[in-house]
Amino acid sequence: MHVIRLLIAFACIALGAIVGALNRQAALIDLGGTQISTTLGVALLVALLLGVLLGGAAIAASVVWPLRRRLARIERQGAPTSTTGA
C-alpha cells in the first residue's frame, strides 16, 4: 500500500511539472486591490490545489466532524453491547 501511494504521489508531481512546462504564457491575476503576475501553469496548479483543499475542508466539515461527534457521544454513553448466548 505504501508503494502505491508513493507511485501516485510521483505521478501527480510529474503531471504538475508537465502542466507547468506546457503553459508558460504570462498571466496577470487581478484581485481588485492588487495584481499578481505569474505564468499560466502556476496559476492553474494553484487554483487546482486551492480547489482540492477547499473541497476537502467542506467534506470534513459536513461529514467527518458530525460523525466524529456522534461517535464520541455514543462512546461517552457506553454503547450497549450485544451478547449472544453462543
C-alpha positions, 0 to 999 in steps of 0.5 A, spaced: 500 500 500 505 504 501 508 503 494 502 505 491 501 511 494 508 513 493 507 511 485 501 516 485 504 521 489 510 521 483 505 521 478 501 527 480 508 531 481 510 529 474 503 531 471 504 538 475 511 539 472 508 537 465 502 542 466 507 547 468 512 546 462 506 546 457 503 553 459 508 558 460 504 564 457 504 570 462 498 571 466 496 577 470 491 575 476 487 581 478 484 581 485 481 588 485 486 591 490 492 588 487 495 584 481 499 578 481 503 576 475 505 569 474 505 564 468 499 560 466 501 553 469 502 556 476 496 559 476 492 553 474 496 548 479 494 553 484 487 554 483 487 546 482 490 545 489 486 551 492 480 547 489 482 540 492 483 543 499 477 547 499 473 541 497 476 537 502 475 542 508 467 542 506 467 534 506 470 534 513 466 539 515 459 536 513 461 529 514 467 527 518 466 532 524 458 530 525 460 523 525 466 524 529 461 527 534 456 522 534 461 517 535 464 520 541 457 521 544 455 514 543 462 512 546 461 517 552 454 513 553 457 506 553 454 503 547 450 497 549 453 491 547 450 485 544 451 478 547 449 472 544 448 466 548 453 462 543 
